[in-house]
Amino acid sequence: MKTKEVLKISLRQNAIFIPSEMIANEVKNLSGTTSVLMANVSKLGFTFSESLLHALNNVNPNYKVEVLEILNEVLGTDKNWTPLVKEWNIPTGETILDHVAAFLANFFKTQNGTTLPCGHIIPQNTFVLERYNGCPFCGTPFEFGTIENFGQGSKLKVLDLWTEKELEDFYKSLLQSKTALDATQVESLKMALKYFPLPQTEIAIKETLMLVIDILIEEGKENEVSQYFKTPTDILRYLWFKNTGMLQIFEPKTIVKRASKNAQHFHLVLDTSAQARIASQKDLKLKYSRKECLMVANWLNNIDMEVEAMCETMHPKRGMWVRFIRALRLAEYSKRKGFEKLALLMDVFYNQVYDVWQSKVNTSRLKLDADKTFALLKQRPGLFARSLFSNMLWFGADETIAHFEEIIDKVPARLVFTLNMYAQNYFDKNMQRSVKPLGGTNKRIEPNGLLKLYDDLQLEAMKNQIEELCLLAMKKRFAAIVNTNKTIYIDPQLFNIPVSIGDRSDTVQDLPVALMGTRFPIEGNQVRLFMQWGKDLPAQHLDMDLSCHIAYANNTDICSFSRLTTTGCQHSGDIRSIPNKIGTAEYININIEELAKADAKFVTFTCNAYSNGSITPNLVVGWMNSKHPMKISEKTGVAYDPSCVDHQVRVTQNVAKGLVFGILDVAKREIVWLEMTFGGQVVQGLDCKGVQALLAKLSSKLNIGSLLQLKAEAQGLAITEDQNADEMYTAQWAMNPAAVTQLLID
C-alpha cells in the first residue's frame, strides 16, 4: 500500500518514484518486461525519461506491474465509460414529443411498444432503440463496453525519475509552503505524513500545521502538540478540522445552509432541503470523550498568552467557542487544581471583560480619526494590508500609503503580491470582482461605492502607487539575500503560469498537476469533455450532468441534457441512474471550427448535480485533445482514450452543487483551467458574469516568469537562454506550487 501511495504522489509531479534499494543492478540492455511496460504506458499517453527508463530496467518486475496499475487506476481504464447513445456524434433525432409519448404510454400502461429491463414502455415510432445502450426515457444504462481506442494522443507526456531526495524535498516543500495547500497537496501531504517520519523543518501555514498535529495525536503524542498551539484560534481550527474535515474556520450555519440549498429540487415533491438541514445539524453536533476534554483543557491552560489577549482572539468566533466549551466540559475542568489559567479564561470570556481591537479600529474609522486608526492598524500589519484599498478610499491615498510604507516590511510576501495583483480590478469603477466566501460558492460583488468620489486619473494614480510600492518592497527583500550566482534560466512557459496565491482548489488532480489559470493549447479541431461517476457505488438513481455554456457577442447557448445538439456541440445523452459498482459516463464533443464560423467567443465547461445533494465524491471531469481525430466506438459509443486526456480533476468535497472546470477561448484556441463552484441544479444557473470576473482575477495574477525576472533584477542575475545557468527554473520545477512559494520572501 505504501508503494502505491508514493507512486500516486510522484505521478502528480510528473514523475515515478523508485527507491534506490530496489535498483538491483546496472544492466543497460532493455529487458523484455521493460519493453512491454513501455508499450503499455505509451498506449496510455506516457513515456519515460532516459534516467527513469534505466532505473525501471533494473527493478523487480513486480514493481513495474505496480507502476502500470497506478497509471491504469488514475486514468480509470477499469471504469465503465459507456454513454447512453451509440455513435452519439450522430444526433438521434429524439424530441420532447418522444418523451411525452413515452410518459403517456407508461402512465396508461399501453401494450403498443417495447418494454425495457427497467420496466418502461417505449412506444413505436418514438425513440430508435437500436441507437441506445439503455432506456432513453429514464436514462438507465443496460449495455456496457470497454475502452477500444488507445494511443490516439498526438503527444506523449514524459515522466521523470524520483529518488528519495526528490521525495523528501517535495515533502518538505509542502510543510514549508507559504500559501495554503490545495486539495491535491493536502491529500499528498496526508499520504506522506502517514508513511514517513516528520522531517525537521519549519511549518509555515496554520492549515498545514493542523494536518501534522492530527497525525501526532493519532500516534499518541498529545503532549508534543501542545507546543504548536500559540493561540486559542489554533485549537479551534484543529477541533473544527476534526469535526468537519475543513481546514478553514467558518460558521456551522454556513454548512447547514449549503446542505439545505443543495437538496432543493425543481420539483417540489423531490425537494429534501428540510431533511438535509436536520441531517446536517445532526452531523455538526459535538461529542467528546473525557480523554479528549482533558487534552483540550491542557492545551488552553498551557498557552503562553495573556488571558485578555486570548479572549480577544476568541471573540470573532464567540458562538462557536460557546458550543465547544460546553461540549468539552471546560467549565468543569477549570475547577481542578492546576487549571487556574483556564478558570480565569472562562471567567473573563463569559463576562466579556476584555477589549476587542477590531472594535477600536471601527470606532476610530467612523470618527474619521486617521492618526488613531493607522496607529492601531500598524500593530497588525497583515490586517492593515487586507484593508489597505478601502482605507485609501476612506482617508485618502497619500496619507494611507505613507503610513503603510512604515510597516510594509512586516507584511507577508503573499499579501504584498496580492495587493499588487488585485489593485487593477479593485480600483475599476465598472468591474465586478470574484470572491469566494468561507464555505460558500464563488460570487461577484459590486465595486466599492466610494470609487464614485474619485475620477479616473485619481484611481489610476492609486493603482500606480500600490504597484510601485509593492515592487519596491519585494526588490528590497530579494536584494537583502546574498546570492553568489551570476546567471539564471527562466523557462518561457513560466510566463503563462500564475503564482498560486489565494487559490484553494477543492478538487484533486491525480494526473500531473496544473495551477489554476494554466492555459492548454488546442492541437486539433475538436475538444471532448468527459465525466465519469458512480464507481464502487451500488446501482441507484444518481443524476450528474455534464454541460457547456456557449457565449456569443450578443447571445448565449447551452449544450446539456435538455439540448443534446447545438451549433458546434454534441452531447452523448443524459444518464440518470448508475449501474452497480462500475460507474457511468457522459461526453460532449466540441467542434472549434464550427464555433468559430458562428462567431462564438467562449465555451464554459460545467458539471452539476441534478439529483438532491451535491456533486458526488470521486466524480471525475476533464477534457481530451489531440491533433489526430479521436474515434468513437461504433458498438458502444465509448469515446474515452486516456492518451488524449489533457487535464482531469476528481471531486473530493461534497459541498458544491455545480462546478466550472474550464473555459475554451475559441479565437485563441486554448483552454483555461479554473475551478469555480456555483449553486445551480442545471447549467442555466451559472453566473456568466461571475465567470468573467474570475477570469479577470486570474489574468491579473502575477506569473511565475515575471516574479523570477523581479528576483533577477534585484539580485543582479543575468537572464540567459542557456539551460546550464547557475539557477534553473523549469516548467517541471513549477509543477510543485509549494516550491514556488519559497520565492515569496518574508
C-alpha positions, 0 to 999 in steps of 0.5 A: 500500500505504501508503494502505491501511495508514493507512486500516486504522489510522484505521478502528480509531479510528473514523475515515478518514484523508485527507491534506490534499494530496489535498483538491483543492478546496472544492466543497460540492455532493455529487458523484455518486461521493460519493453512491454511496460513501455508499450503499455504506458505509451498506449496510455499517453506516457513515456519515460525519461532516459534516467527513469527508463534505466532505473525501471530496467533494473527493478523487480518486475513486480514493481513495474506491474505496480507502476502500470496499475497506478497509471491504469487506476488514475486514468480509470481504464477499469471504469465503465465509460459507456454513454447512453447513445451509440455513435452519439456524434450522430444526433438521434433525432429524439424530441420532447414529443418522444418523451411525452409519448413515452410518459403517456404510454407508461402512465396508461400502461399501453401494450403498443411498444417495447418494454425495457429491463427497467420496466418502461414502455417505449412506444413505436415510432418514438425513440430508435432503440437500436441507437441506445445502450439503455432506456432513453426515457429514464436514462438507465444504462443496460449495455456496457463496453470497454475502452477500444481506442488507445494511443490516439494522443498526438503527444506523449507526456514524459515522466521523470525519475524520483529518488528519495531526495526528490521525495523528501524535498517535495515533502518538505516543500509542502510543510514549508509552503507559504500559501495554503495547500490545495486539495491535491497537496493536502491529500499528498501531504496526508499520504506522506505524513502517514508513511514517513517520519516528520522531517525537521523543518519549519511549518509555515501555514496554520492549515498545514500545521493542523494536518501534522498535529492530527497525525501526532495525536493519532500516534499518541503524542498529545503532549508534543502538540501542545507546543504548536498551539500559540493561540486559542484560534489554533485549537479551534481550527484543529477541533473544527478540522476534526469535526468537519474535515475543513481546514478553514474556520467558518460558521456551522450555519454556513454548512447547514445552509449549503446542505439545505440549498443543495437538496432543493429540487425543481420539483417540489415533491423531490425537494429534501432541503428540510431533511438535509438541514436536520441531517446536517445539524445532526452531523455538526453536533459535538461529542467528546470523550473525557480523554479528549476534554482533558487534552483540550483543557491542557492545551488552553491552560498551557498557552503562553498568552495573556488571558485578555489577549486570548479572549480577544482572539476568541471573540470573532468566533464567540458562538462557536467557542460557546458550543465547544466549551460546553461540549468539552466540559471546560467549565468543569475542568477549570475547577481542578487544581492546576487549571487556574489559567483556564478558570480565569479564561472562562471567567473573563470570556463569559463576562466579556471583560476584555477589549476587542481591537477590531472594535477600536479600529471601527470606532476610530474609522467612523470618527474619521480619526486617521492618526488613531486608526493607522496607529492601531492598524500598524500593530497588525500589519497583515490586517492593515494590508487586507484593508489597505484599498478601502482605507485609501478610499476612506482617508485618502491615498497619500496619507494611507500609503505613507503610513503603510510604507512604515510597516510594509516590511512586516507584511507577508510576501503573499499579501504584498503580491496580492495587493499588487495583483488585485489593485487593477480590478479593485480600483475599476469603477465598472468591474465586478470582482470574484470572491469566494466566501468561507464555505460558500460558492464563488460570487461577484460583488459590486465595486466599492461605492466610494470609487464614485468620489474619485475620477479616473486619473485619481484611481489610476494614480492609486493603482500606480502607487500600490504597484510601485510600492509593492515592487519596491518592497519585494526588490528590497527583500530579494536584494537583502539575500546574498546570492553568489550566482551570476546567471539564471534560466527562466523557462518561457512557459513560466510566463503563462503560469500564475503564482498560486496565491489565494487559490484553494482548489477543492478538487484533486488532480491525480494526473500531473498537476496544473495551477489554476489559470494554466492555459492548454493549447488546442492541437486539433479541431475538436475538444471532448469533455468527459465525466465519469461517476458512480464507481464502487457505488451500488446501482441507484438513481444518481443524476450528474450532468455534464454541460457547456455554456456557449457565449456569443457577442450578443447571445448565449447557448447551452449544450446539456441534457435538455439540448443534446445538439447545438451549433458546434456541440454534441452531447452523448445523452443524459444518464440518470441512474448508475449501474452497480459498482462500475460507474457511468459516463457522459461526453460532449464533443466540441467542434472549434471550427464550427464555433468559430464560423458562428462567431462564438467567443467562449465555451464554459465547461460545467458539471452539476448535480441534478439529483438532491445533494451535491456533486458526488465524491470521486466524480471525475471531469476533464477534457481530451485533445489531440491533433489526430481525430479521436474515434468513437466506438461504433458498438458502444459509443465509448469515446474515452482514450486516456492518451488524449486526456489533457487535464482531469480533476476528481471531486473530493468535497461534497459541498458544491452543487455545480462546478466550472472546470474550464473555459475554451477561448475559441479565437485563441484556441486554448483552454483555461483551467479554473475551478469555480463552484456555483449553486445551480441544479442545471447549467442555466444557473451559472453566473456568466458574469461571475465567470468573467470576473474570475477570469479577470482575477486570474489574468491579473495574477502575477506569473511565475516568469515575471516574479523570477525576472523581479528576483533577477533584477534585484539580485543582479542575475543575468537572464540567459537562454542557456539551460546550464545557468547557475539557477534553473527554473523549469516548467517541471520545477513549477509543477510543485506550487509549494516550491514556488512559494519559497520565492515569496520572501518574508 
